[in-house]
Structures are given as C-alpha cells and as structure tokens.
Amino acid sequence: MKVLVIAPHPDDEVLGCGGTIARLSRRGDEVHRLIVTDVYEPDWSKAYRSQKAKEIRAAGKILGIRETVSLGFPTVRLDTVPQKDLNDAFTRVVQEVMPDLALIPHRGDLNRDHRVVFESALVALRPGSGHIRRILSYEVPSETEWGSAIVPFVPDVYSDITATIGDKLRAMETYRTEAKEPPHPRSAEALRALARRRGSEILVPCAEAFSLVREIMD
C-alpha cells in the first residue's frame, strides 16, 4: 500500500500520526511525506533553517519514510498564497505518488495553515485523481484541541501504536526546535498521555485517533 502524509509544517506528521507511520512502514507499506511550508529569513535565521532540515531527515529515518517532498511555501502565511497554486502543487505530488491512503490535518485546527492545507488536499484527492481509497484526518496536539471551537475533532478510526509509540517519541525528540516541556501538549509526557487516552478508547495500551473523511470500500 502507498501512503501519503500531508504535513503543513515539519513535525505535524510526527505529532499527528508518527506512530501510525512507523507501524505502516514496518509492515512494508510505502510511506511518502509532503511537507507544505518552510521557514524564511529574516523571521528565522539561516542556522535555524539548516537545523530544521536536519530534523526533518532524522525524523523521517526513524519513522521509515520512503520519500519526502518539501514544497517550501511560507509558513504561517498560506492564506496569502493563491489556492490554485497550492491545489496544483498538491495535485502534482498526488499524481506522482498515487496513494491508496492519505493522512491529512483536521479541518478545524487552530492554525490557519492547517485549514488551508485540508482544503487543498481535498481538491488534490478528489475522486478521479487516482486510486485513493481512504482519507483520514489526524489530530495535532495544541492545534486540534485548541481549535475545537471551530470544528470539533470527532475520532472514528483508530490505529494501535503500542509497538511504535517509542518511534513516535524518538522522532519528536529530533525536532529540537519544536519539542516542548511538560505540561505543554507537545511534550513527550503529554504525547504519551494522549496515546494512552486514545488507546483506552479501544482497549489497547497506546493508539492514535483519526477522523474519516472519505472511504471507498473494496
């Protein structure tokens, strides 16, 4: 199976579905990662940009990601980019990868970039765009729950990540520019707690939760 994970920013893929990525890659599925945005000078330093690139590679190696495509759109400024440009860029990647499963951000996340990416992802993944069979939205700590007043996240699909929660946490550790200390939702302690909470909902030790966007049954 081919999987396309669309991440508005580097680390969203780890926070939202890192354990699932590792589980899928372990079983032999081909996981591709699309990172939509990049930081830019002078808001971020050249050294920061270089460090971020290293973190992306390190996290991908831990999770077993086959290929990463970075589009380089301006972070926290996607609402200034013509939607057609985003749609076209996403569509090119979808046509190259031809995924069976797509993992995308939730449409109600607090960060506007996430909501823009959700909309363009749906355009690129619309019926007729390939042989996509399933689209799931993942939750990103400190984005999904903090944006619940916009559109609440209602999980209805779960992934047992008991065997790969360690991979998720190690991958997040590589994002030194993004990792936080407790009690922040992006801390290792909070990520493990969320995995345990989602796991308790399906009676397994650790899980990640998703919201089904569309599925074509075989």
Secondary structure, 3 states (H helix, E strand, C coil): CEEEEEECCCCHHHHHHHHHHHHHHHCCCEEEEEEEEECCCCCCCHHHHHHHHHHHHHHHHHHCCCEEEEEEEECCCHHHCCHHHHHHHHHHHHHHHCCCEEEEECCCCCCHHHHHHHHHHHHHCCCCCCCCCEEEEECCCCCCCCCCCCCCCCCCEEEECCCCHHHHHHHHHHCCCCCCCCCCCCCHHHHHHHHHHHHHCCCCCCEEEEEEEEECCC
